[in-house]
Amino acid sequence: MNLKFLRTALAVVLLSTVVNADEFDGGSPEYDPRPNPHYSESEIQRKIENEMAVACRGNLCSIVGTDSTGEGWTVSFQVGYGNTPNGTGNNFYIGTDGKNHGANGSDYYAGITVTYKTYTCQSTLRVTPSVYRFVNTYMYNMVNSDGSTKRNFSPADQTVILFYTTMLNKVDNCKANN
């Protein structure tokens, strides 16, 4: 009887888990790869040549850059005992140690320094023409003919994206510093 029950249970389990093989083959259409751009390799290289005529000077090409302008306030406070820090800012003496009466920098002080600065900055990363061509060739191939980006990236595409992102991070962004 136990053997008959076991066979029946096994048959029920096997029959209940039957799945058509093509049920999940199609995937979701939103993640299906779109066709690559309808640019031929020669068209892409022609576009890059036109860009290089503008971006390159000598043996270096400007690949990424930033221009910044602005202004900023800097406020710093000093409070302490002894000599004033670097002799900068306006310090207000609020007493002495009671022994030396200000001799040998033994004063208590508090101070404030307010600075306003304006700035203009340009920072550009320049690379050799071969690196410029390499990065831009991959970038053009990551764009579909309708201007949207590909949904799926190969490991090589991902490497170029990481390389380009690293270059972007190397470009200094200016701030109103002291």
C-alpha positions in Angstrom: 0.0 0.0 0.0 2.8 2.4 0.8 4.4 1.7 -2.6 1.1 2.4 -4.4 0.7 5.7 -2.4 4.3 6.7 -3.3 3.8 6.0 -7.0 0.6 8.0 -7.0 2.2 11.0 -5.2 5.2 10.9 -7.6 2.9 10.9 -10.7 0.9 13.8 -9.3 4.0 15.8 -8.7 5.5 15.1 -12.1 2.2 15.9 -13.9 1.6 19.1 -12.0 5.0 20.6 -12.9 4.9 20.1 -16.7 5.9 23.3 -18.4 6.0 24.1 -22.1 9.6 24.6 -23.1 8.9 27.8 -25.1 6.9 29.5 -22.4 9.9 31.6 -21.1 12.0 31.6 -24.3 10.6 34.9 -25.6 11.6 37.0 -22.6 10.2 40.5 -22.0 10.2 42.7 -25.1 11.3 45.7 -23.1 14.7 44.1 -22.5 15.1 42.7 -26.0 18.2 44.2 -27.7 17.3 46.9 -30.1 19.1 46.9 -33.5 22.4 48.7 -33.6 22.4 52.1 -35.3 22.1 52.2 -39.0 25.5 53.8 -39.3 28.1 52.0 -41.2 31.6 51.8 -39.8 32.8 54.3 -42.4 30.0 56.8 -41.4 31.0 56.5 -37.8 34.6 57.1 -38.6 33.8 60.1 -40.8 31.8 61.6 -37.9 34.7 61.1 -35.5 37.1 62.6 -38.1 34.9 65.7 -38.3 34.8 66.0 -34.5 38.6 65.5 -34.3 39.1 68.4 -36.6 37.6 70.6 -33.9 38.7 68.7 -30.7 42.3 68.0 -31.6 45.3 70.3 -31.6 48.7 68.8 -32.4 48.8 65.3 -30.8 46.2 65.9 -28.1 42.4 65.9 -28.3 40.0 67.4 -25.8 37.7 64.6 -24.7 35.9 65.9 -21.6 36.0 69.3 -19.9 34.2 71.6 -17.5 33.8 75.4 -17.4 32.8 76.9 -14.1 32.1 80.4 -12.9 30.7 81.6 -9.7 31.3 83.2 -6.3 31.4 82.1 -2.8 31.7 83.2 0.8 34.2 81.9 3.3 33.7 82.5 7.0 36.2 81.2 9.6 36.2 81.6 13.3 39.2 81.6 15.7 39.0 81.2 19.4 41.9 80.4 21.5 44.7 81.2 23.9 48.2 82.3 23.0 49.3 83.8 19.7 46.7 84.5 17.1 46.8 82.0 14.2 49.1 83.2 11.5 48.3 86.8 12.3 45.3 86.7 9.9 41.8 88.0 10.3 40.5 90.4 12.9 40.9 89.1 16.4 39.3 90.5 19.5 41.3 90.1 22.7 39.0 89.1 25.6 41.5 88.9 28.4 44.8 87.7 29.6 45.9 84.8 31.7 46.2 87.1 34.7 49.9 86.5 35.1 51.8 87.8 32.1 49.2 90.4 31.0 49.5 89.7 27.3 53.3 89.1 27.3 54.6 86.2 25.1 51.3 85.7 23.3 49.3 84.7 26.4 46.1 86.4 25.5 42.6 84.8 25.1 41.2 85.8 21.8 38.2 85.3 19.5 38.2 86.3 15.8 36.3 86.0 12.6 37.4 86.2 9.0 35.0 86.8 6.2 36.1 86.4 2.5 34.2 86.8 -0.7 35.7 85.4 -3.9 34.6 85.1 -7.5 36.1 82.6 -9.8 36.3 81.4 -13.4 37.7 78.0 -14.2 38.2 75.8 -17.2 39.4 72.2 -16.9 39.9 69.9 -19.9 41.2 66.4 -20.2 43.2 65.8 -23.3 44.0 62.4 -24.8 45.8 61.1 -27.8 43.9 60.8 -31.1 43.9 57.0 -30.8 42.1 57.1 -27.4 39.7 59.7 -28.7 38.8 57.5 -31.7 38.6 54.4 -29.5 36.2 55.9 -27.0 34.0 57.7 -29.5 33.7 54.6 -31.8 32.3 52.7 -28.9 30.1 55.5 -27.8 28.6 55.9 -31.3 27.8 52.1 -31.3 26.0 52.4 -28.0 23.3 54.7 -29.5 20.4 53.4 -31.6 19.3 55.1 -34.8 16.4 56.8 -33.0 18.8 58.5 -30.5 18.1 56.2 -27.6 20.8 54.1 -25.9 21.1 50.4 -26.2 19.4 48.4 -23.5 22.0 45.7 -23.2 25.8 46.4 -23.1 28.5 43.9 -23.7 31.4 43.6 -21.3 33.5 45.6 -23.7 30.8 48.4 -23.8 30.7 48.4 -20.0 34.5 48.7 -19.8 34.5 51.7 -22.1 31.7 53.3 -20.1 33.7 52.8 -16.9 36.8 54.3 -18.7 34.9 57.3 -19.8 33.4 57.8 -16.4 36.8 57.7 -14.9 38.0 60.4 -17.3 35.0 62.5 -16.3 36.0 62.2 -12.6 39.5 63.3 -13.4 38.4 66.7 -14.7 38.6 69.2 -11.8 35.6 71.1 -10.9 36.5 74.5 -9.6 35.1 76.0 -6.4 35.6 79.3 -4.5 38.5 78.1 -2.3 40.8 80.2 -0.2 
